[in-house]
Amino acid sequence: MKLEEFRQSLAANNPPAGLTPALTALWWDARGDWDKAHSHAQEDEGGSGAWVHAYLHRKEGDRGNAGYWYRRAGKSFCEKSLSEEWLSITQELLTS
């Protein structure tokens, strides 16, 4: 799936079938449902899930918890805007 298709899918009531848990989390986040996003991020125990988990806790304002998840993901703490980080993560996960 390409980024533009992913963005267009946000008009639907549910995420497209076949997305990874991390991408599903980003989909729900873009729809404004932090709780569903967090739930899906927790389903992915790998690096992608940890990265999305970090982003979500940063968005929540919990820098300490976010830092833990960035470390688990092998990523540096992000200082970009939340929208820039969402885009970076989404683009990378869509191409991997």
C-alpha positions, -999 to 999 in steps of 0.1 A, spaced: 0 0 0 12 35 -8 10 64 16 -17 82 -4 -39 50 -3 -33 47 34 -44 83 39 -75 78 17 -84 48 38 -88 71 68 -122 81 55 -135 45 61 -149 33 95 -123 6 99 -87 1 88 -79 -18 56 -75 -56 60 -40 -69 61 -23 -40 79 3 -49 105 -6 -41 141 18 -12 140 2 3 109 -32 -3 123 -22 16 154 -11 45 132 -44 43 113 -64 46 146 -41 74 158 -48 94 126 -85 89 132 -81 104 167 -85 72 187 -55 70 210 -68 40 230 -73 18 199 -40 29 186 -23 20 218 -40 -13 219 -28 -23 184 7 -10 191 9 -34 221 0 -63 198 33 -59 179 61 -70 202 88 -62 176 106 -30 168 78 -15 147 54 -19 176 79 -4 200 84 26 177 47 33 173 43 28 210 70 54 217 53 79 194 20 74 211 34 79 246 52 110 233 19 123 219 3 115 253 30 137 270 47 108 288 83 114 278 97 89 303 76 60 289 82 72 254 119 71 260 117 35 272 99 25 240 123 44 217 151 25 233 132 -8 228 127 2 191 164 11 187 155 46 179 166 80 192 140 101 210 122 120 183 121 158 186 102 164 153 66 176 154 41 147 160 27 150 125 62 147 110 70 117 132 37 100 123 45 106 86 81 92 90 70 61 108 41 55 84 62 59 53 89 35 67 64 8 78 46 10 45 78 3 25 92 -24 48 
